[in-house]
Amino acid sequence: MWKTILRRVVLMIPQIVILSILVFILAKLMPGDPFAGNFNPNVTPEILAELKEKAGLNDPWPTQYARWITNIFHGDLGRSFIYKLDVTTILGQRIPNTISLSLLTSIITYLIALPLGMLAGRYEDSWLDRIIGVYSYLTFAIPVFIFGLLMLFLFGYKLQWFPTGGSVDIGVAAGFPTILNKFYHLLLPALTQAILATAVTIQYLRTSVIDSKKLDFVRTARSKGVPSNKVYTRHIFRNASLPIASTLGFEISSLIAGSVIIENIFGFPGIGQLFISSIGQRDYAVITALILILGIVTLVGMLISDIVMSIVDPRIRIQ
């Protein structure tokens, strides 16, 4: 297994280099600049030109890229033109919120999807299977922004069960009350995102369970008198979970990258909300740092999937 991990880590190095080049070029191809529209209209063009020169925006692209990469190796992701803070400071305030949202979403997703997928596969073509199928189709088809707005309106404004924005209430006592309050703010956006993320897992697991029921080792277990529940929980589930295990890391990383819409709908201060505002304000330092981090997170997610697969299915390990 360690050979598998080492091989994947080595392969990630050229991928990250190519990713950094593409991210830098795409950011530079964006129209406008960080100083356009963010200053007093009475500021003269000469002063704006001086600010751009001081920020290094007039340097050749290779020079800017080399300076950017060198700073990254020294732990410097640049300085935000809009927030007037180091990008590392801004991300340090936002990343924990997005990670918390993604982890809670993943937990809720699998708590819903795994039982439903097992039931749908076990009771194939039954009324229960049909109900779960309808649920899967609806959650797969409905756009996230529509479902998010419905959940926010119903549970946030109408019933007022959950807060409608922010990550913590003002004035909450430090310590355990703060943790509970943050969880309270996380619950509605995480539940919304999780419900929409269950469809694929349910269908993967249902199909795998149906296929596994016909395999020889299941017939052998049944012929030995193993109870039906144990056959499904100990034999079928492990074999049927392979497709899910292969996408586990990627699913978690995609939730982090896909939190852009959810965070903006619920006013949740994470990197998704920061990403949208930075694009609108042409804050290059924040944009490039976020895209690079999200790309690396995706690669790490794929690595996690490979590790999980090597644990679940030893046949794929590199000897």
Phi, psi and omega in degrees: 000324180295327176295322178297315181296314181298318180297318180292323179295318179297319179294336181288335185298305178295330178295319180292322179298312179297319179299316182297322179294314180296318180299314181297315182295315181297322179295320181288335179281351178296139179290153179082188179208169184297340184266351182285121175079002182252008181234164176303132181298345179280351178293132185285155176301331179296319180293319178298319179296323178294321179295318179296320179295319180294325179281353178082015182285346179267355179289156175301150183302317179301322179295316179295320180294316180298319179294321181295313180295318179299318179294324180297319179295340177263012178079015181250110179270007180103183181235133181292130177288333186269311184274349180058034179228160173296143181298324179299323178293316180295314180294325178298334178276335187258321186302316179303324179295315181293319178297317178299317179297316182292319179295315179296321177299316180297317180298312181295320181302310183285331175295329178273313191287320184296310177298319181294320179295319178295316180295318180296320179286323181291317182254058182303135177066015176271175178296327178294318178298320180293320179296316179295323178296318178297317178301317181296316181296319180294314182291333178283328187272328187287133179294146185295324183288328177289312180296322179297317179294322178296315179296319179295317181293316185288306187269340180267310185265317185284301181275338179057040177277333184229156175292157185255008179180166178081175179245346178198146179284149178287136176090003179288137180297144180291158179099220185298321176302324178294318179298315179297319181293322177295320177298322178299319178287332181283332195298312183293310177298324179293317179296319179298312181292324182292318181301319180285340183269356185280337190301312184296316181296319179299314183290320175302310184292319179301312180298318181293322178295316180298317179292321183292330181299337185263359184281159186295321184293334177287319178297321178297316179298319179293320181293335177277359178086018177293132180303148185301319180298320179291326178300318181284318185282324185261331185252301186291317186298317182297318179289322183285341183277357181301313178298326179289318179298326182291340181246008185300307181296320179294323179297317180295315180294325179291330175294321178296314179290328183271007180281002183302310184291314182299315182295325179286324179294315185266006179059037183269123186282078177241190182287337177295314177295320178297322181297315181296315181294325181290324177296315181297332183256006178056041180275085189303318184299318180288318182299309182296320180295317182294313182296319179297316180296316180295323176295317178295321178299321178296317178296319177295323177299320177295323177296317178298320178299318178296320179295315179298318179296322180292334177282315183288319182237093183298346182295337184268358181293144177274124182275000000 
